[in-house]
Amino acid sequence: MLSVNKTYSTKQVAKKVGVHWVTLHKWRAAGKVRASHQIGMNGGKHWRWTEQDIKVARKFKAENYRKGRGRKKKAEVKKAK
């Protein structure tokens, strides 16, 4: 059984990672990051994130986003390849 005390909501994780919760949701939907648990509640899907999930999200952000704000420019992406 999932221990809710050791997991975090998408909004909590987004704050810890330093992105908007919609951005984190888009990353999850695109398969870039994943939440460990899904809970059905009020007819919707709610995701619960572990500390390990948060580490993966932080790593994804660090590898794919500039230090300031936003995504890498296309030129930066081409240079990295």
C-alpha positions as CSV (number, residue, x, y, z in Angstrom):
1,M,0.0,0.0,0.0
2,L,1.2,3.5,-0.8
3,S,2.2,5.6,2.1
4,V,0.9,9.1,1.3
5,N,3.2,10.6,3.9
6,K,6.3,9.7,1.8
7,T,4.9,11.0,-1.5
8,Y,4.2,14.4,-3.0
9,S,1.5,16.0,-5.2
10,T,2.4,17.3,-8.6
11,K,2.1,20.9,-7.4
12,Q,4.5,20.2,-4.5
13,V,7.0,18.5,-6.8
14,A,6.8,21.3,-9.4
15,K,7.7,23.8,-6.6
16,K,10.6,21.7,-5.5
17,V,11.9,21.3,-9.0
18,G,11.3,25.0,-9.9
19,V,8.8,24.7,-12.7
20,H,5.1,25.4,-13.1
21,W,2.9,22.4,-12.3
22,V,1.5,22.4,-15.9
23,T,5.1,22.0,-17.2
24,L,5.6,19.0,-14.9
25,H,2.3,17.6,-16.1
26,K,3.4,18.0,-19.7
27,W,6.8,16.3,-19.0
28,R,4.9,13.4,-17.4
29,A,2.4,13.1,-20.3
30,A,5.3,13.1,-22.8
31,G,7.2,10.4,-20.9
32,K,10.1,12.6,-19.9
33,V,9.5,12.0,-16.2
34,R,7.2,9.8,-14.3
35,A,5.3,9.7,-11.1
36,S,5.4,6.5,-9.1
37,H,1.8,6.2,-8.3
38,Q,-1.6,7.1,-9.7
39,I,-4.6,7.5,-7.5
40,G,-8.1,7.7,-8.8
41,M,-10.0,10.4,-6.9
42,N,-13.2,12.4,-7.7
43,G,-13.3,10.9,-11.2
44,G,-9.8,12.1,-12.1
45,K,-6.2,10.9,-12.0
46,H,-4.0,12.2,-9.3
47,W,-0.3,11.5,-9.3
48,R,2.0,10.9,-6.3
49,W,5.7,11.4,-6.6
50,T,8.5,9.9,-4.5
51,E,11.9,11.5,-3.6
52,Q,13.4,9.4,-6.4
53,D,10.9,10.8,-8.9
54,I,11.8,14.4,-7.8
55,K,15.5,13.6,-8.4
56,V,14.8,12.4,-11.9
57,A,12.7,15.6,-12.6
58,R,15.5,17.8,-11.3
59,K,18.0,16.0,-13.5
60,F,15.8,16.3,-16.6
61,K,15.4,20.1,-15.9
62,A,19.1,20.5,-15.4
63,E,20.0,18.7,-18.7
64,N,17.3,20.3,-20.8
65,Y,16.8,23.9,-19.6
66,R,19.0,26.9,-19.3
67,K,19.9,28.1,-15.9
68,G,17.9,31.3,-16.4
69,R,14.5,30.5,-17.7
70,G,12.9,28.4,-20.3
71,R,13.9,25.8,-22.8
72,K,17.2,25.7,-24.7
73,K,17.3,27.6,-27.9
74,K,17.4,25.5,-31.1
75,A,21.0,26.6,-31.7
76,E,22.0,25.3,-28.2
77,V,20.3,22.0,-28.9
78,K,22.2,21.5,-32.2
79,K,25.5,22.3,-30.6
80,A,24.9,19.7,-27.9
81,K,24.5,17.0,-30.5
